[in-house]
């Protein structure tokens, strides 16, 4: 069986990092982990999926003692029954908006570490201006 074609515009690196997220306008944060990241998106491994598209995500990487606040929108989500969560990813994909330079630098550092381990994957680092 052939592998499915890659549909992402921006390739992602597998990176499990602790995050917090909340829907825009919500005051309470939920905890989760990232599944993978790129300069313009990430997949959040979570048991619940936000009910509105707008989302804030705070990436908390203890390895580099850094916290980065990101804003974006939920593109799609997949809720999986508890018994199947070990076999099937449960969570949601986030497209990032107004990406801060700290996030670009963070992703470039991840790419460099992946290259050092022999897993090179070039991430797009274009910065687009919002009119």
C-alpha positions in Angstrom: 0.0 0.0 0.0 1.4 3.4 -1.0 1.9 6.1 1.6 -0.6 9.0 1.3 0.7 12.2 -0.4 1.9 14.9 1.9 -0.7 17.7 1.8 0.9 20.1 4.2 2.3 23.3 2.8 4.9 23.5 5.6 6.6 20.2 6.7 6.5 19.4 10.4 9.0 18.0 12.9 8.0 15.5 15.5 8.2 17.3 18.8 6.5 16.5 22.1 6.4 19.6 24.2 4.0 20.7 27.0 1.5 23.3 25.9 -1.6 25.1 27.3 -4.4 26.1 25.0 -7.7 28.0 25.2 -10.4 29.2 22.8 -10.2 32.9 22.1 -12.3 34.7 24.7 -12.1 31.8 27.2 -10.3 32.5 30.5 -9.5 28.9 31.4 -6.5 27.0 30.0 -6.3 23.3 29.2 -3.1 21.3 29.3 -1.9 19.1 26.5 1.2 18.1 24.4 2.2 18.8 20.9 2.5 16.0 18.5 4.5 17.9 15.8 5.4 21.5 15.0 6.2 23.7 12.0 6.8 27.4 11.6 3.1 27.9 10.6 1.2 25.1 12.4 1.2 22.3 15.0 -0.8 19.3 16.0 -2.1 19.2 19.6 -2.5 15.8 21.2 -5.6 16.4 23.3 -8.7 14.6 24.6 -11.0 17.6 23.8 -11.3 19.8 20.7 -12.1 23.5 21.0 -15.6 24.3 19.9 -14.6 27.6 18.2 -12.0 28.1 15.5 -9.9 30.9 17.2 -7.3 29.5 19.7 -4.4 30.7 21.8 -1.6 28.2 22.4 1.2 28.7 24.9 4.3 26.4 24.2 6.2 25.6 27.4 9.6 24.0 26.5 11.4 23.1 29.7 14.5 22.0 27.7 15.2 25.6 26.7 13.3 27.3 29.5 11.1 29.1 27.1 7.4 30.0 26.8 5.9 31.3 23.5 2.3 32.5 23.1 0.8 31.7 19.7 -2.5 32.5 18.1 -4.2 30.7 15.3 -7.3 28.7 14.2 -8.3 25.1 14.6 -8.3 23.5 11.1 -9.6 20.1 12.0 -9.9 17.8 15.0 -10.4 14.1 15.7 -11.9 12.8 18.9 -11.1 9.2 19.6 -12.7 6.9 22.2 -10.4 6.4 25.3 -9.8 2.7 24.5 -8.3 3.6 21.0 -6.1 6.6 22.0 -3.0 4.4 22.2 -3.4 3.5 18.5 -5.1 6.6 17.0 -4.1 10.2 17.4 -6.7 12.2 19.2 -6.4 16.0 19.0 -6.5 18.9 16.6 -4.4 20.8 14.0 -3.8 24.5 14.4 -2.9 26.9 11.7 -0.8 29.7 13.3 -1.6 33.4 12.5 0.7 36.4 13.2 3.6 34.1 14.1 6.1 35.8 16.4 9.8 35.8 15.6 10.5 33.8 18.8 8.5 30.9 17.3 10.5 31.1 14.0 13.7 31.0 15.9 12.5 28.1 18.1 11.5 26.1 14.9 14.9 26.8 13.3 16.6 25.5 16.4 14.5 22.3 16.3 15.4 21.9 12.6 19.1 22.3 13.4 18.9 19.6 16.2 17.1 17.3 13.8 19.8 17.8 11.2 22.5 17.0 13.8 20.7 13.7 14.5 20.5 13.0 10.7 16.8 13.7 10.3 17.0 16.8 8.1 13.7 18.3 7.1 13.7 21.9 5.9 11.0 24.0 7.5 9.7 27.1 5.7 10.8 30.3 7.5 9.1 32.8 5.3 7.6 35.6 7.4 4.4 37.0 5.9 3.2 40.5 6.7 -0.5 41.0 7.5 -1.9 44.0 5.7 
